[in-house]
Amino acid sequence: MNEFKKALMDVAGDLTESETAVKNALLLKKPRNKRVKIGYYLLPVVIVSLFLFTWQLFIPQMMDIKQADQPTNEDLFEFITALEEMDYKGDIETSRANAYLQMVEIIGIPKYAKSTGITISDEDRQQAKNLLEQKWRERDFAGVLASASAHISKGKFDENIAPLLIERFAYAKKLEERMYQDYAKMLPGIANSYGDFMGSSYMEAHYKSQLDQFKEQHNIIISANKSSSTSGSVVAVEDNMFLFVKNMTTNEYNQMSPRIFVDKFAAWFINDPQKPVQVGDYVNLKETVISEDRIGTEFAGVGLHYGLEILLPKEHAQKIKEISLTEPVLEEFNEIYGKATLINEEAIEILEPPLCIVHIEGKSYTVWQNEKDLLYILQFGKKELATFTESTSKKILTLFQQFIYE
C-alpha cells in the first residue's frame, strides 16, 4: 500500500467492509422490467410550447406598452405623410408638417385622456377597430401603403400603426362623451377640436425636447401662424360656460331686443375654473374656433379658444366712457365719417378695449384706438367697421376730446 492511500485510510478509516456491502447489494438486486414513459420525453416539448405561447402573448403587450410610452412613431409619421401627399399633390414640406401635427395628436389624445382618469373597454377597442376598417376602405389605405413614398408593409401597419389609430379613436370618443356630460351646450365639432387641442398641448408640455428633436431630424418646419385674436364682452354665464359677443359692450347687449346673433360673432365658451370670467368682463380670446351650428334663443355658436386675457374686468368695463355728440360738432363728424373706409369687422383684430361709446341721433358707435393711434368705429348692430387714416383719426379725436376727458 503506497503512502498516499495509507494517508487516506488514516483519515477516513478502512472502507473494505463498506465496499464489500455495496458490491453484494448490486449483485443481489433483482432486475425489473423497464417501462418507457412517453411523458418523460414529451415534457421538454410541452415546456417549450408553453414558453413560446406565453412569449407570443406577452411580447406584443410589451411592445404595445413600449410603443405607448413613445412620443413619436416613425411608421405612423411616414404613413400620414403619404396620405397628405395624395391630398396636397406632392407638396412635401406641407405634407410632412401636417403629418407631424397629426402624429402628435394621435399619440397625445390617449395620453391626455388617461391622465384625466379615462379608461376604455374591450368593446370600445372593438368599435374603434371597426371604425379603422371603415377608414381603411374609405381612404384607400392599401393604396397608400403601396405608394412609393410610404415604404410600409401591411404587416408593419398592423403591428405599429393600427394599434395607435385604434387607441386614438377609442379615447377621442370617450373624451367627446365627457365633454357632452360636462358641458350642456357642447357641439360635436367643437368637442372633437377640444380633444385634438388637449392632446397636442399635453404632448408639448411633457415631451417638448423629444418632439423638437424629431422635427430637427426630419427637417420639419411648422409655420408660425399669426395668432388671431377676438375681443368683446362676456354677456352671460350659465353653469360652466360663458356667452361671448365680439366687439360689443354689456351696455350695448342690454339694449338689444331681441338678442339674436345669427350674423354676429357670438358663441358659448368653456369657463375655465382656474381663470373664470364674469358677466361684464371685456376679454380678448386667442385663436378662436366657432361652430357653424347655432343654438339657443340667441342663435349663438359654440366656440373653442386657445387663450383668454381679461382686458377690463367687470368693475372697470362698466366704466367705458359714453358720450353724446352735440350739434356744434355733429356736422363735422358726419362729414369725416362719410369718408371712412368700410370693411367687414372680421377682417381686423381689435386687441384693445373700447376707447368710448358715442351716441349720435339715436345711434350708438363703439370707438377703438389701436397702438398707432388709428381709430376704428363700429355702428351698433352693423358688421361694417369704419377705418380711418392718421389724419382723420386725429380730427375725430379732437372732436371727442372735450367729451372723453371732461
Salt bridges, closest charged atoms under 4 A:
GLU19 OE2 - LYS23 NZ 3.59
GLU74 OE1 - HIS218 NE2 2.90
ASP87 OD2 - ARG139 NH2 3.39
ASP124 OD2 - LYS174 NZ 3.49
ASP158 OD2 - LYS154 NZ 2.86
GLU167 OE1 - LYS114 NZ 3.57
GLU167 OE2 - ARG125 NH2 3.24
GLU177 OE1 - LYS174 NZ 3.91
ASP196 OD1 - ARG168 NH2 3.06
ASP212 OD2 - LYS208 NZ 2.85
ASP212 OD1 - LYS215 NZ 3.52
GLU238 OE1 - LYS185 NZ 3.12
GLU309 OE1 - LYS286 NZ 3.79
GLU322 OE1 - HIS359 NE2 2.63
GLU345 OE2 - LYS264 NZ 3.43
GLU345 OE2 - LYS383 NZ 3.91
GLU346 OE1 - LYS246 NZ 3.08
GLU346 OE2 - LYS383 NZ 3.91
GLU390 OE2 - LYS394 NZ 3.65
